[in-house]
Amino acid sequence: MATLLEEVTPGTPVVDRTGESLGEVRAVYGSGEGRLAEFVLVFWTARGAEALVPADDVESVSGGRVTLMGSAASYESLAAFDPSANPQLHRL
């Protein structure tokens, strides 16, 4: 079971701080040549779309899930993921 964000596999459930299911991890991204997780690409079930969440918003990686610090409402305004808008990002 992954304990580091860099080790999380696609399909891992994503929940908010209350345990509410938000979606699932699609990928973890770093930037430039780095191997450090900077963003998590989440498929948001309610929106039916993918959006990037800053790694700083991850509270924990445990119990087979990724827990975000915010509530579901705090992520509603995230823009849909567009890989061409983020050419410096690479999958870890």
N, C-alpha and C positions, 0 to 999 in steps of 0.2 A: 504494500500500500504506500502510495506517495506521501511524503511528508514535506517535500520542497515543491514550490510552484513549478520549477523547471522540470520536475518529474511527473507532473500531472498528465494523464492521457486523455485524448478526446473521448467524449461521452461521460466524463465525470460530472455528477450533478453539481449545480451551483444553487446555493440558498442564500437568503438574506440573514441578518443577525438574529431574526426571530425563528429561523428554521423554515420559512416559507420558500417553497421551490420556485426558482426563477427560470431555470433552463439547464443547459449543459455546456461544458467546455468544448470548444471546437479546436482550439490551438493556443499555444503560449508563444509570445513573440518577444524578441530582444531587438535592439537596434545596433546598426553598424556591425562591428566585428564581435561585439559582446555576447557572452553566453549567460547573462543575467536576465531573468524575466522582468520585462518592463510593462507588458500588457497581456491580458487574457482575452481571447476572442470567445465571446459567449453567444450561444444561440438562445435568444429570449423567447420562451414559449408563448407568452402573452402577445408579443409583437410579431412573432413568426419571422424574425430577422436576426442577423448577427450584428453585434456592436462590440467595440473594444472597451475594456475596463482597465484603468491603470492598476498595476500590480500593488500600488500603495493602498488600494481599496480592499485588498484581500486581508481578512482578519485571521483566517486559519486554513490550513490544508490538513484535514484529519477526518477520521471516520468515513473515509471513502467519498468525501465531498469537499468542495471549496465554499467557504463561508465568506460573504462580503460584509463589510462594516455597515453599509447603508441599508435602508429599507427598499422595498421594491419600487416605491414611488420616486426615490432619489435617483434612479437610473432610467426613468422613462424618457428623459430628454436626450439621451445619448444618440448621436448620429449613427445611421446604419454604416456598417463597415464597407469601405471602398479601398481595396488593396492598392489601386493606382494613386490614391491620395497619400499613401504612406510607403514610398519606395525604399526607405531606409530600414524598414522592419523586415525581420526574417524569423521563420519558425525555429523554435528550439527543439 
